[in-house]
Amino acid sequence: MSWSWEYVPDEDHVIAGLPPVLVKDVEEKAAELVRAAEVLYQHGASYEGASPPGGTVVLADGMFDYQIVPRHERVYIRQVTSW
């Protein structure tokens, strides 16, 4: 398995109707979070601790909530808000 990110529960639920520029910014920042998580949790699949707390990223056009789950080697984007 290798690290990646995904929308949870699915793309339609999380980003439907949002401005394309915001979606692009979210996906770029999600890729950065994946690279950071990959370094912090190098042996993600065998990670035995509690998953780290979720977080919020503020962008120019909105914000998003995410959760890192080392055992899944995933960054889950749970909610995106536009302003």
Order of alpha helices (4+ residues) and beta strands (2+ residues): beta-alpha-alpha-beta-beta-beta
